[in-house]
């Protein structure tokens, strides 16, 4: 979901992996200073994103990294150490860079908030974990009313959380189309769960983008133009086939059930969401779920990576005999140790894409 990095694109055409850079920056209010850590400071680094094409679960986006602590600057008892300035939800900004012919081009990597750290007295390194804005919402119960449009409920849920002022929110107008009215709400859902249910009931996905924008939107499944080249992969991609999608069953209202037939045999995908109130809404959600899950092939692999690739991007994956098109990324993990490496998985869109894996053919011939 990010614009093409021109330097990487030029190198990718030549099947080269350009020199990569990682930069983490964190503003410390007590010092009125921004700490910046680059690849020479990072002993380890990993960034993982996961998401559901049908908003069946909450998205996850977090980074884990460790810094040199051989001089004790992160030790908790050091009177001059930095550990005393650490606080929960300290903002950390990530960006990725590439150098080709001495020119560095930077792209956003994401905005995160510190949630865990380990800075033991005798450790040679200090480790940290930071998550996206959902860190504020996972343990915050929603106490507002569940009445009005899904847009209003989602917006009310977000305003119940004391998220940073610079976090932008982008909610699709699609959520204005549906009403919810649950007078007997028991107050057991978190704010994050409320947002996930609103997204699912409106046929949208929920995530935080790389600029830190909390987003609920329709997926367009448009090709990004990105490709995972075989020459940058240590092995052939793997393909997992699941049973055909026979039906999609969506409950609505008090006892309503809408059944959308897809095939003569296979498994039934169920959607149970009490924010879906009418048969018409259930039919729309059923079509959306069927469209997202109709492709029953999941492709996964590793490659010397291109950090432009983002959650929900639709791209192409090269294999031994050809190229798999229409792969919607649902899980991507980057690691960095002087060069980028990534593991990924994604669902192959459609039902007639020929998929080859090594010497084994596991798809349809068209």
HELIX and SHEET records of a PDB file:
HELIX    1   1 UNK A    6  UNK A   13  1                                   8    
HELIX    2   2 UNK A   83  UNK A   85  5                                   3    
HELIX    3   3 UNK A  133  UNK A  136  5                                   4    
HELIX    4   4 UNK A  150  UNK A  159  1                                  10    
HELIX    5   5 UNK A  173  UNK A  177  5                                   5    
HELIX    6   6 UNK A  191  UNK A  201  1                                  11    
HELIX    7   7 UNK A  230  UNK A  232  5                                   3    
HELIX    8   8 UNK A  279  UNK A  293  1                                  15    
SHEET    1   A10 UNK A  33  UNK A  38  0                                        
SHEET    2   A10 UNK A  19  UNK A  28 -1                                        
SHEET    3   A10 UNK A  91  UNK A 100 -1                                        
SHEET    4   A10 UNK A 103  UNK A 118 -1                                        
SHEET    5   A10 UNK A 125  UNK A 131 -1                                        
SHEET    6   A10 UNK A  60  UNK A  68 -1                                        
SHEET    7   A10 UNK A  42  UNK A  50 -1                                        
SHEET    8   A10 UNK A 323  UNK A 336 -1                                        
SHEET    9   A10 UNK A 314  UNK A 318 -1                                        
SHEET   10   A10 UNK A 223  UNK A 228  1                                        
SHEET    1   B11 UNK A  33  UNK A  38  0                                        
SHEET    2   B11 UNK A  19  UNK A  28 -1                                        
SHEET    3   B11 UNK A  91  UNK A 100 -1                                        
SHEET    4   B11 UNK A 103  UNK A 118 -1                                        
SHEET    5   B11 UNK A 125  UNK A 131 -1                                        
SHEET    6   B11 UNK A  60  UNK A  68 -1                                        
SHEET    7   B11 UNK A  42  UNK A  50 -1                                        
SHEET    8   B11 UNK A 323  UNK A 336 -1                                        
SHEET    9   B11 UNK A 340  UNK A 348 -1                                        
SHEET   10   B11 UNK A 297  UNK A 303 -1                                        
SHEET   11   B11 UNK A 238  UNK A 241 -1                                        
SHEET    1   C 2 UNK A 147  UNK A 149  0                                        
SHEET    2   C 2 UNK A 179  UNK A 181 -1                                        
SHEET    1   D 3 UNK A 169  UNK A 171  0                                        
SHEET    2   D 3 UNK A 214  UNK A 217  1                                        
SHEET    3   D 3 UNK A 205  UNK A 208 -1                                        
SHEET    1   E 3 UNK A 256  UNK A 261  0                                        
SHEET    2   E 3 UNK A 245  UNK A 252 -1                                        
SHEET    3   E 3 UNK A 267  UNK A 271  1                                        
SHEET    1   F 2 UNK A 356  UNK A 357  0                                        
SHEET    2   F 2 UNK A 360  UNK A 361 -1                                        
END                                                                             
